[in-house]
Amino acid sequence: MKLRLFVRNSSMRTIVRSVVVLAAALAITACQTLGSESVPRDRLGYAGAIAESWKELMLLNIVKQRYLDTPVYLDVSSVISSYSLSTDVNMSANIVPRASDSNSLGLGASGSYTQSPTISYAPLTGERLVNSLLRPIPPETVFAMVSGGHRTDFLFRATVRSINGIYNTSTTPRHARPVDARFNQVVEAIGRIEQTVAIRLRIDKRDGHAVTFVVFQRDVEEAQADILLVKDALRLDSKRDEFRLVFGSARGPDEIALNTRSIQQVLAELATGIDVPEQDLLDGRATARDRAAADDTDVLMHIRSGNEQPADAFATVRYRNHWFWIDDRDLNSKRMFVFLTMFMSLTESGALPQTPVLTIPAR
């Protein structure tokens, strides 16, 4: 911008100088919102929006389980956000030396700021659907998370149907059954063994395949009573310290067999914790809760419902003219969402988790 201006009047010169300084300051401030300084704002903004939408979509699909409605899983596959900023300042003045004539000053400023986000969605179908939702969670994943310090009782209650023929509780109508007392004993004992760091995993390569072993440590004295309890309950060889970890049923005293659930089966278990509106149950719009799930201590997630949107909730969704939500103070239900994200990624075999790619060019 070129500007030639001769001002004899001192007050006029002050006005012009102030306007020029203000326009320059505005232009500099606007430019500072782009470039590298936009990365923290945009990255956190998109990450928060994606996380909130994932919670709402997952909560909606869990609620749909009780209404026998079709769930839809839609991933955010990419986010591209482009910015453009342009500014223009112009000024004109008419300075007349004669006192009888009036001076005139013309100022003009214009600017434009545009943001063009492009968000791509990918439905979960085909092989990814099978791997993420329908395939049982690998036993190695369960024990790896136990070794990683996660709560053993919570993991086994959510993901394991049985261990060496000892059954966990199920609250779904088709597979409803009470828990075997030995199941809780074994799970609690494994949790105490893990706390003493007396259990670990070992992976061997045999014929090109990975074979996982659960190893108990004999040199940890305080864990020996629990180790003997686990061996006795699971009918393991008391003289062995290493046991092959397999899926399904154990074929001998040298194997620990986990019959694990798929993510879809976990979601079905979670759906039994929904407070379905009474009228929907009376009208036959939703499935009833099985008697085996009458005790709230058996449910893995408590989902409340009501006619009014809650003011403070961890996740909220509206469905069939009702609000469904998870209380922000319900730590167990919130923790379940964390496990769902991890398990859905870990159960995908042969590829890394498909995370959204954030590309934010600025010009």
Helices and strands as residue ranges (DSSP letters): H 10-31, G 35-37, H 38-66, E 74-94, E 104-123, H 126-129, I 130-134, H 139-147, H 152-159, E 160-163, E 166-167, H 181-195, E 199-206, E 209-216, G 221-223, H 224-233, E 242-247, E 255-260, H 263-271, H 278-282, G 291-293, G 296-298, E 304-306, E 313-319, E 322-327, H 331-346, E 357-359
